[in-house]
Amino acid sequence: MAALNLSRIEKTYPNGFKAVHGVDLDVRDGEFMVFVGPSGCAKSTLLRMIAGLESITGGELRIGGTVVNALPPKQRGIAMVFQNYALYPHMKVYENLAFGLKLAGTPKAEVDQRVRHAAQLLEMEHLLDRYPRQLSGGQAQRVAVGRAIVKKPEVFLFDEPLSNLDAKLRASMRVRLTDLHRTLRDEGQPATVIYVTHDQVEAMTMGERICVLKEGVIQQVDTPTALYDRPANVFVASFIGSPEMNIHEAMLQSREGRPGLMLGEQWLPLPADKAALLPTGTEAVRFGLRPEHLGALPRPDGQSLVVPGTLRTMEHMGNEVFVHFALGALPFTARVPADQLGALQGASRGDTHGFHFQLAACHLFHAVDGRRLC
């Protein structure tokens, strides 16, 4: 068993700064869990506490049911892959992979079997006789992962391992790492993975579940789909998704008995099912709408509201276009398929155009604390 349980975990430094605030989290046996959040949210600190590289100043950490707060890293059954790979420059790839096993007194035949198996899994048999200086960034990253695999740990810890790679290589390595996790599980060597990143695209594409952190506090733990469709608060809503969700303050205002929102100078009818979920006495909310729920053409089912906006700029991404426009003084971004630009084809900055709001897909958050209301 390699399940992790974090119970009221805290980290306070000698100068009094509190980096981690009572984190409660259960990571299932064999799960691929991603910690994500902006720089300074304590995700790497939390990972280092799990690894035993940072002391825990409060709470209890269990790995496989055993309390490990006081255990040194080598006794925790973990292997860690760092951002800078930390390969031994004077050793060939084979020796880098085998070094930890040799220190542990592993028989020579078993060392060779483990090293070659890891090399086969990572498709790097041809690299075993090279030195780290002869490797590309992606190859060095694979060696660092292989060094973790040969230990056959119960828990893999990854600290932003792809951040030094270019965009194309990061994309291919995302697939390789998630495929490796499934391969090990299929081979009967399931390992729990905790992966730290500040890149929400990495988090969404790799994690079976994602833990979103802000200033040392967990904001939400859920599957990628649930985080995207049902964010717990404004922070999660704005952090998860690219381009980010359009979020603006709005006032509740009914017209002719129909509930609605005043968004700047524009009144928007509020779907009855969402209005019914608002707490009694609510007067102000924060209104959110994903860019893909804003269109340049009407929906085939007619379920959209045309709102006039002023075009600011358009970013052509190939198969889609990010259209930036303003509703009065409020900025919005629409995500429009390239073949559905309609009248926006050839439009110029400052032009007025009707944008189609799918209000049935809107999100409403508390005006003060930002929590999800419906």
VENQUISUL-V328929 format. One record per residue. N is the residue number from 1. PHI is phi in radians with two decimals (* if undefined). PSI is psi in whole degrees, 0 to 359 (999 if undefined). BURIAL is # if it has 9 or more other ideal C-beta (glycine too) atoms within 8 Angstrom, else .. Layout:
n = {N:N}
phi = {PHI:PHI}
psi = {PSI:PSI}
burial = {BURIAL:BURIAL}
This chain:
n = {1:2:3:4:5:6:7:8:9:10:11:12:13:14:15:16:17:18:19:20:21:22:23:24:25:26:27:28:29:30:31:32:33:34:35:36:37:38:39:40:41:42:43:44:45:46:47:48:49:50:51:52:53:54:55:56:57:58:59:60:61:62:63:64:65:66:67:68:69:70:71:72:73:74:75:76:77:78:79:80:81:82:83:84:85:86:87:88:89:90:91:92:93:94:95:96:97:98:99:100:101:102:103:104:105:106:107:108:109:110:111:112:113:114:115:116:117:118:119:120:121:122:123:124:125:126:127:128:129:130:131:132:133:134:135:136:137:138:139:140:141:142:143:144:145:146:147:148:149:150:151:152:153:154:155:156:157:158:159:160:161:162:163:164:165:166:167:168:169:170:171:172:173:174:175:176:177:178:179:180:181:182:183:184:185:186:187:188:189:190:191:192:193:194:195:196:197:198:199:200:201:202:203:204:205:206:207:208:209:210:211:212:213:214:215:216:217:218:219:220:221:222:223:224:225:226:227:228:229:230:231:232:233:234:235:236:237:238:239:240:241:242:243:244:245:246:247:248:249:250:251:252:253:254:255:256:257:258:259:260:261:262:263:264:265:266:267:268:269:270:271:272:273:274:275:276:277:278:279:280:281:282:283:284:285:286:287:288:289:290:291:292:293:294:295:296:297:298:299:300:301:302:303:304:305:306:307:308:309:310:311:312:313:314:315:316:317:318:319:320:321:322:323:324:325:326:327:328:329:330:331:332:333:334:335:336:337:338:339:340:341:342:343:344:345:346:347:348:349:350:351:352:353:354:355:356:357:358:359:360:361:362:363:364:365:366:367:368:369:370:371:372:373:374}
phi = {*:-2.30:-1.25:-1.98:-2.26:-1.88:-2.11:0.93:-1.22:-2.31:-2.41:-2.17:-1.48:-0.98:-1.40:1.66:-1.25:-1.76:-1.60:-2.20:-2.00:0.97:-1.34:-2.02:-2.74:-1.98:-1.88:-1.25:-1.06:1.39:-1.48:-1.76:-1.85:-1.97:-1.66:-2.35:2.92:-1.23:-0.99:1.52:-1.52:1.44:-1.16:-1.23:-1.06:-1.11:-1.11:-1.19:-1.20:-1.14:-1.28:1.62:-1.54:-2.21:-1.27:-1.75:-1.70:-2.94:1.64:-2.36:-2.01:-2.08:-2.13:1.07:1.50:-1.75:-1.25:-2.06:-0.85:-1.74:-1.39:-1.22:-0.92:-1.18:-1.77:-1.68:1.23:-2.11:-2.36:-2.14:-1.93:-1.60:-1.12:-1.73:1.27:0.94:-1.43:-1.36:-1.18:-1.56:-1.94:-1.22:-0.99:-0.99:-1.20:-1.06:-1.22:-1.54:-1.01:-1.09:-1.17:-1.14:-1.07:-1.42:1.38:-1.20:-0.95:-1.00:-1.12:-1.23:-1.02:-1.09:-1.11:-1.17:-1.08:-1.25:-1.17:-1.10:-1.10:-1.18:-1.03:-1.73:0.94:-2.38:-1.02:-1.30:-1.76:-1.08:-1.69:-1.69:-1.60:-0.92:-1.16:-1.66:-1.83:-1.36:-1.04:-1.16:-1.17:-1.10:-1.13:-1.15:-1.10:-1.07:-1.17:-1.07:-1.09:-1.32:-1.10:-1.10:-1.33:0.87:-1.32:-1.46:-2.35:-1.75:-2.06:-2.04:-1.88:0.79:-1.24:-1.81:-1.18:-1.59:-1.72:-1.31:-1.03:-1.14:-1.20:-1.05:-1.08:-1.21:-1.26:-1.01:-1.12:-1.09:-1.22:-1.18:-1.16:-1.08:-1.03:-1.21:-1.09:-1.08:-1.14:-1.16:-1.48:1.46:-2.06:-1.06:-2.27:-1.34:-2.08:-2.07:-2.11:-1.77:-2.70:-1.78:-1.61:-1.19:-1.17:-1.03:-1.06:-1.19:-1.53:-1.88:-1.36:-1.29:-2.38:-2.21:-1.88:-1.62:-2.02:-2.54:0.88:1.33:-2.21:-1.25:-1.64:-2.93:-2.22:-2.93:-1.25:-0.97:-1.12:-1.14:-1.06:-1.27:-1.47:-2.36:-1.07:-1.28:-2.75:-1.08:-1.06:-1.10:-1.04:-1.45:-1.43:-1.62:2.05:-2.46:-1.09:-1.26:-1.06:-1.33:-2.28:-2.52:-1.26:-2.56:-1.93:-1.28:-2.69:-1.55:-2.33:0.94:1.38:-1.81:-1.18:-2.82:-2.21:-1.66:-1.89:1.14:-1.73:-1.82:-1.65:-2.12:-1.16:-1.73:-0.91:-1.03:-1.16:-1.35:-1.08:-1.20:-1.58:-1.29:-1.04:-1.03:1.57:-1.16:-2.03:-2.23:-2.45:-1.95:-1.63:-2.25:-2.57:-1.16:-0.99:-1.28:-1.69:-2.12:-2.15:-1.68:-2.18:-1.16:-1.24:-1.02:-1.50:1.30:-1.54:-2.68:-1.99:-1.44:-2.22:-1.29:-2.35:-1.78:-1.15:-1.85:-2.84:-2.28:-1.90:-1.51:-1.88:1.80:-1.48:-2.58:-2.27:-1.58:-1.76:-1.75:-2.48:-2.14:-1.86:1.18:-1.73:-1.68:-1.39:-2.37:-2.21:-1.93:-1.85:-2.07:-0.97:-1.03:-1.54:-2.16:-1.30:1.01:-1.20:-1.32:-1.03:1.37:-1.21:-2.02:-0.98:1.67:-1.21:-1.67:-2.51:-1.48:-1.85:-1.72:-1.57:-1.60:-1.20:-1.12:-1.73:-1.29:-2.07:-2.18:-2.21:-1.06:-1.15:-1.79:-1.59:1.39:-1.24:-1.20:-1.80:-2.68}
psi = {134:33:147:140:119:119:110:42:131:152:117:128:162:332:3:352:128:112:327:129:87:56:128:122:135:123:122:156:125:8:150:101:135:130:124:150:170:168:136:9:359:17:318:325:316:319:318:331:322:322:339:10:346:139:152:124:356:146:187:134:126:136:118:31:354:132:124:13:318:0:141:159:319:345:8:354:34:159:139:137:120:167:324:8:320:48:150:115:335:0:143:168:315:315:324:319:325:344:311:322:321:320:327:359:23:136:145:318:321:323:312:318:317:317:314:328:316:319:323:317:323:8:51:31:326:355:356:333:9:157:156:325:344:7:150:172:317:322:318:323:321:322:318:320:319:323:329:321:319:338:347:55:163:335:127:134:123:122:91:55:344:2:339:2:158:168:317:317:324:318:316:324:330:313:317:318:317:324:322:317:317:322:314:322:318:331:4:16:53:134:139:134:130:120:123:132:156:357:110:338:316:315:313:326:340:324:136:323:156:135:113:125:147:120:44:14:134:129:322:144:119:179:159:318:316:320:320:317:330:63:140:335:179:322:311:318:320:333:322:121:137:118:159:163:141:120:127:154:144:155:138:133:120:148:123:40:3:127:146:180:139:111:97:239:3:131:131:128:138:127:137:323:326:321:325:338:353:138:145:135:1:130:325:145:174:122:132:142:126:148:328:349:17:123:165:345:154:149:147:328:0:7:63:156:127:125:129:131:160:121:133:303:165:134:113:118:10:271:351:165:131:112:118:125:171:137:94:241:3:123:142:155:130:141:107:127:142:330:7:29:334:232:350:347:120:5:155:161:133:348:147:135:150:121:141:110:124:86:339:339:9:160:145:132:156:137:334:301:352:4:155:135:330:999}
burial = {.:#:#:#:#:#:#:#:#:#:#:#:.:.:.:.:.:#:#:#:.:#:#:#:#:.:#:.:.:.:#:#:#:#:#:#:#:.:.:.:#:#:#:#:#:#:#:#:#:#:#:#:.:#:.:#:.:#:#:#:#:#:#:#:.:.:.:#:.:.:#:.:#:.:.:#:#:#:#:#:#:#:.:.:#:.:#:.:.:.:#:#:#:#:#:#:#:#:#:#:#:#:.:.:.:#:.:.:.:#:#:#:.:#:#:#:#:#:#:.:#:#:.:#:.:.:#:#:.:#:#:#:.:.:#:.:#:#:#:#:#:#:#:#:#:#:#:#:#:#:#:.:#:#:#:#:#:#:#:#:#:#:#:.:#:.:.:.:#:#:.:#:#:#:.:#:#:#:.:#:#:.:#:#:#:.:.:.:.:#:#:#:#:#:#:#:#:#:#:#:.:#:#:#:#:#:#:.:#:#:#:#:#:#:.:#:#:#:#:#:.:.:.:#:.:.:#:#:.:.:#:.:#:#:#:#:#:#:#:#:#:.:.:#:#:#:#:#:.:#:.:#:.:.:.:.:.:.:.:#:#:#:#:#:.:#:#:#:#:#:#:.:.:#:#:.:.:#:.:.:.:#:.:.:#:#:#:#:#:#:#:.:#:#:#:#:.:.:#:.:.:.:.:#:.:#:#:.:#:#:#:.:.:#:.:.:.:.:.:#:#:#:#:#:#:#:#:.:.:#:.:#:#:#:#:#:.:#:.:#:#:.:.:#:.:.:#:.:.:.:.:.:#:.:#:#:#:#:#:.:.:#:#:#:#:#:.:.:.:#:.:#:#:.}
